[in-house]
Amino acid sequence: MVVDRATQSITHRHFSDLPSLLSTGDLLVVNRSRVVRARLLGRRVGSGAPAEVFLLAALGDGRYEAMVSPGGKLKPGRVVEIAPGFTAEIISVTERRTRVVQLRAESGVEAAIEAHGHIPLPPYIARGDDAADSDRYQTVYAREAGSVAAPTAGLHFTPELLRQCEARGARRADVVLHVGAGTFKPVSAEEPADHVMHEERYTIPAATAAAWRETRDAGARVWAVGTTTVRTLESAITGGDVTPGDGETRIFIRPPRQLHAVDALITNFHLPRSTLLMLVAAAAGYDLTMRAYREAIAEGYRFYSYGDAMAIV
């Protein structure tokens, strides 16, 4: 679906038509974060009962912030055996009720996670991960490991389509935002301003910041591939420039906020009451977004992570 803010029009295309929407000098900014095998399934040492450790963020020296299940049973001092020679010990409880866990593995922690962890499919996909998800739940340009959910707008791209975009005269630049589990958290507060966002780590390379400035100076458009890319760029814009470097963000973009770092957005169709849908409404305008979603439902568009795409231009 192509949603045009200037004409308030909605048209229906295929994702392979994307290069025709680009102009010479446009910049495609993508999130090259890679999904980690964050779900560790094991058994509690002592009782043998099943348990899950869902890794959220690396803290160094084999320690991770994690969500655990069953939460009431996994108190500090308890140990979960993920595989022979690979354990997770609960160290402490954080203010937001997650856990700090210490992973220990004879083969090395990162290698053990890769060997025994599971791809963290979104909770609305009611099945376990399989071998195909290891490939399909990653973008073709994923590099730095750190996300617990894929930046799903990028799943539509193939190497050939990226080459076609470049052939149209569009450049590509990368950012990294490691997607946290907070991306699944619905807005339950009646007043959206009361919703608390989890922090997410990001990196903007100096080359990306320079390409952003060159694009704006040339009067061309900056295209964000995915809401994570929008959040990264909008978190780093100060004084009319995008600042390169590393940081953490809790930014919550929703109407009536305007986007300052992005001119066009490629995104999927999102859950009701999600911060992602609110970001889309900030990009396209609330009324146009609601009209687009009604039309998407009427036309049978697929929603969520493995669903169809929308381009807001």
DASUL-V32439 format. One record per residue. N is the residue number from 1. RES is the residue in one small letter. SS is DSSP state (hx for helix, st for strand, lp for the rest). OMEGA is omega in radians with two decimals (* if undefined). D_FIRST is the distance of its C-alpha to the first C-alpha in Angstrom with 1 decimal. Layout:
# DASUL-V32439
N;RES;SS;OMEGA;D_FIRST
N;RES;SS;OMEGA;D_FIRST
This chain:
# DASUL-V32439
1;m;lp;3.08;0.0
2;v;st;-3.12;3.8
3;v;st;-3.08;6.4
4;d;st;-3.09;9.8
5;r;lp;-3.06;12.8
6;a;lp;-3.09;15.4
7;t;lp;-3.08;14.5
8;q;lp;-3.09;12.8
9;s;st;3.09;10.4
10;i;st;3.10;6.9
11;t;st;-3.04;5.9
12;h;lp;-3.10;4.7
13;r;lp;2.97;5.9
14;h;lp;-3.11;7.8
15;f;hx;3.11;8.5
16;s;hx;3.07;11.8
17;d;hx;-3.04;10.7
18;l;hx;-3.12;10.5
19;p;hx;-3.13;14.2
20;s;hx;3.10;13.7
21;l;hx;-3.08;11.9
22;l;lp;3.08;15.0
23;s;lp;3.09;18.4
24;t;lp;3.14;21.9
25;g;lp;3.09;23.0
26;d;lp;-3.11;19.7
27;l;st;3.03;20.2
28;l;st;3.11;18.0
29;v;st;-3.07;19.6
30;v;st;3.08;19.4
31;n;st;-3.03;21.3
32;r;lp;3.09;23.9
33;s;st;-3.12;25.3
34;r;st;3.13;26.3
35;v;st;3.09;26.5
36;v;lp;3.10;30.1
37;r;lp;-2.91;31.7
38;a;lp;-3.10;32.2
39;r;st;3.11;33.4
40;l;st;-3.10;37.1
41;l;st;-3.11;38.6
42;g;st;-3.14;42.3
43;r;st;-3.14;45.4
44;r;st;3.09;47.5
45;v;lp;-3.10;50.8
46;g;lp;-3.10;53.6
47;s;lp;-3.08;52.0
48;g;lp;-3.12;49.8
49;a;lp;-3.11;47.1
50;p;st;3.14;43.4
51;a;st;3.10;41.6
52;e;st;3.02;38.4
53;v;st;-3.10;37.9
54;f;st;-3.06;34.4
55;l;st;3.14;34.6
56;l;st;-3.07;32.8
57;a;st;3.08;34.4
58;a;st;-3.14;37.2
59;l;st;3.14;40.2
60;g;st;3.09;42.5
61;d;lp;3.09;45.4
62;g;lp;3.10;43.6
63;r;st;-3.14;42.8
64;y;st;2.83;39.4
65;e;st;-3.05;37.9
66;a;st;2.86;36.8
67;m;st;-3.11;36.0
68;v;st;3.08;38.4
69;s;st;0.01;39.0
70;p;lp;-3.05;41.2
71;g;lp;-3.10;41.5
72;g;lp;-3.10;44.7
73;k;lp;-3.02;46.5
74;l;lp;3.13;45.4
75;k;lp;3.13;47.5
76;p;lp;-3.11;48.9
77;g;lp;3.13;51.2
78;r;lp;-3.10;49.5
79;v;st;3.06;48.5
80;v;st;3.05;45.8
81;e;st;-3.14;46.5
82;i;st;3.14;43.3
83;a;st;3.10;45.2
84;p;lp;-3.13;48.8
85;g;lp;-3.11;49.4
86;f;st;-3.07;46.1
87;t;st;3.05;46.3
88;a;st;3.09;44.6
89;e;st;3.10;47.1
90;i;st;-3.08;46.0
91;i;st;-3.07;47.4
92;s;st;3.09;46.4
93;v;st;-3.13;44.1
94;t;lp;3.14;41.9
95;e;lp;-3.13;41.5
96;r;lp;3.00;38.1
97;r;lp;2.94;39.7
98;t;lp;-3.12;38.3
99;r;st;2.86;40.9
100;v;st;-3.12;42.3
101;v;st;3.06;43.1
102;q;st;3.09;45.3
103;l;st;3.07;44.2
104;r;st;-3.10;47.1
105;a;st;3.14;46.9
106;e;lp;-3.09;49.6
107;s;lp;-3.02;47.1
108;g;lp;-3.01;45.4
109;v;hx;-3.08;42.8
110;e;hx;3.12;39.7
111;a;hx;3.14;40.8
112;a;hx;3.10;41.4
113;i;hx;-3.13;38.0
114;e;hx;-3.08;36.4
115;a;hx;-2.97;38.8
116;h;hx;-3.14;38.7
117;g;lp;-3.14;35.5
118;h;st;3.09;32.5
119;i;lp;-3.07;28.8
120;p;lp;3.09;27.6
121;l;lp;3.12;24.8
122;p;lp;-3.05;23.1
123;p;lp;3.13;25.3
124;y;lp;2.97;22.9
125;i;lp;-2.92;23.3
126;a;lp;3.05;26.6
127;r;lp;3.03;28.3
128;g;lp;3.10;30.1
129;d;lp;3.05;28.8
130;d;lp;-3.03;29.7
131;a;lp;-3.11;30.2
132;a;lp;-3.12;26.7
133;d;hx;3.13;25.3
134;s;hx;3.13;27.4
135;d;hx;-3.02;25.3
136;r;hx;-3.13;21.8
137;y;lp;3.01;21.8
138;q;lp;3.00;22.4
139;t;lp;-3.12;20.4
140;v;lp;3.14;22.0
141;y;lp;-3.14;23.2
142;a;lp;-3.12;24.7
143;r;lp;-3.04;28.3
144;e;st;3.14;29.9
145;a;st;3.10;30.4
146;g;st;-3.08;30.1
147;s;st;3.02;26.9
148;v;lp;3.01;27.1
149;a;lp;-3.12;23.3
150;a;lp;2.93;20.9
151;p;lp;-2.76;18.5
152;t;hx;3.09;15.8
153;a;hx;-3.13;12.9
154;g;hx;-3.12;15.5
155;l;hx;-3.11;15.9
156;h;hx;-3.04;13.2
157;f;lp;2.96;15.5
158;t;lp;3.06;18.5
159;p;hx;-3.13;21.5
160;e;hx;3.13;20.8
161;l;hx;3.08;17.3
162;l;hx;3.09;18.9
163;r;hx;3.11;21.6
164;q;hx;3.08;19.3
165;c;hx;3.11;17.9
166;e;hx;3.12;21.6
167;a;hx;3.07;22.5
168;r;lp;-3.14;20.3
169;g;lp;3.10;22.6
170;a;lp;3.07;20.5
171;r;st;3.09;22.6
172;r;st;3.07;21.9
173;a;st;-3.04;23.7
174;d;st;2.83;24.2
175;v;st;3.03;24.9
176;v;st;2.92;26.1
177;l;st;-3.13;25.4
178;h;lp;-3.03;26.8
179;v;lp;3.13;24.8
180;g;lp;-3.12;27.2
181;a;hx;3.10;27.3
182;g;hx;3.11;26.7
183;t;hx;3.13;22.9
184;f;hx;-2.99;23.5
185;k;lp;3.13;25.6
186;p;lp;3.06;24.3
187;v;lp;-3.11;25.4
188;s;lp;3.14;28.4
189;a;lp;3.10;30.1
190;e;lp;3.09;30.0
191;e;lp;-3.07;29.8
192;p;hx;3.14;27.0
193;a;hx;-3.14;29.4
194;d;hx;3.14;31.7
195;h;lp;-3.13;29.3
196;v;lp;3.10;30.7
197;m;lp;2.99;28.5
198;h;lp;3.12;30.0
199;e;lp;3.07;30.6
200;e;st;-3.11;28.8
201;r;st;3.12;30.3
202;y;st;3.05;28.7
203;t;st;3.02;29.8
204;i;st;3.13;28.9
205;p;lp;3.12;30.8
206;a;hx;-3.14;32.7
207;a;hx;3.12;31.0
208;t;hx;3.10;27.5
209;a;hx;3.12;29.0
210;a;hx;3.13;30.5
211;a;hx;3.09;27.4
212;w;hx;-3.14;25.6
213;r;hx;3.13;28.5
214;e;hx;3.14;28.7
215;t;hx;3.14;25.0
216;r;hx;3.14;25.5
217;d;hx;-3.12;28.9
218;a;lp;-3.13;27.4
219;g;lp;3.11;24.9
220;a;lp;-3.03;22.0
221;r;lp;3.00;18.9
222;v;st;3.11;18.8
223;w;st;3.03;15.6
224;a;st;3.03;15.8
225;v;st;3.09;14.6
226;g;lp;3.13;14.6
227;t;hx;3.13;16.2
228;t;hx;3.09;19.6
229;t;hx;3.07;19.5
230;v;hx;-3.09;18.9
231;r;hx;3.12;21.8
232;t;hx;-3.09;23.9
233;l;hx;-3.12;23.7
234;e;hx;3.10;24.0
235;s;hx;-2.99;27.0
236;a;lp;-3.12;28.7
237;i;st;3.11;28.4
238;t;st;3.10;31.7
239;g;lp;3.10;33.2
240;g;lp;3.11;30.2
241;d;st;3.02;30.3
242;v;st;-3.08;28.8
243;t;lp;3.11;31.8
244;p;lp;3.07;32.1
245;g;st;-3.13;33.7
246;d;st;3.09;33.5
247;g;st;3.02;32.9
248;e;st;-3.12;31.8
249;t;st;2.96;29.3
250;r;lp;-3.01;28.9
251;i;lp;3.13;26.5
252;f;lp;-3.06;24.5
253;i;lp;-3.10;21.8
254;r;lp;3.09;21.1
255;p;lp;0.14;21.3
256;p;lp;-3.13;23.1
257;r;lp;3.07;23.2
258;q;lp;3.04;21.6
259;l;lp;-3.11;20.4
260;h;lp;-3.05;23.0
261;a;lp;-2.98;22.4
262;v;lp;3.12;18.7
263;d;lp;-3.13;16.8
264;a;st;-3.04;13.3
265;l;st;2.97;11.7
266;i;st;-3.08;9.8
267;t;st;3.05;10.0
268;n;st;3.08;9.7
269;f;lp;-2.87;10.0
270;h;lp;3.14;13.6
271;l;lp;2.97;16.8
272;p;lp;3.11;18.2
273;r;lp;3.13;21.0
274;s;lp;3.06;19.8
275;t;hx;3.14;20.4
276;l;hx;3.11;17.0
277;l;hx;3.11;15.2
278;m;hx;3.06;17.8
279;l;hx;3.11;17.0
280;v;hx;3.12;13.3
281;a;hx;3.05;15.0
282;a;hx;-3.10;17.3
283;a;hx;-3.03;14.8
284;a;hx;-2.98;12.8
285;g;lp;-3.03;15.6
286;y;hx;-3.05;16.5
287;d;hx;-3.14;16.0
288;l;hx;3.11;12.6
289;t;hx;-3.14;11.5
290;m;hx;3.10;13.4
291;r;hx;3.12;11.9
292;a;hx;-3.13;8.3
293;y;hx;3.06;9.9
294;r;hx;3.13;12.0
295;e;hx;3.11;9.5
296;a;hx;3.11;7.9
297;i;hx;-3.13;11.6
298;a;hx;-3.09;12.5
299;e;hx;3.07;10.2
300;g;lp;3.07;11.5
301;y;lp;3.08;8.8
302;r;lp;-3.11;11.2
303;f;lp;2.94;12.1
304;y;lp;-2.86;14.4
305;s;lp;-3.13;15.8
306;y;lp;-3.05;15.3
307;g;lp;-3.07;11.9
308;d;lp;-3.00;8.3
309;a;st;3.04;6.4
310;m;st;2.99;4.7
311;a;st;3.09;6.2
312;i;st;-3.03;8.5
313;v;lp;*;10.7
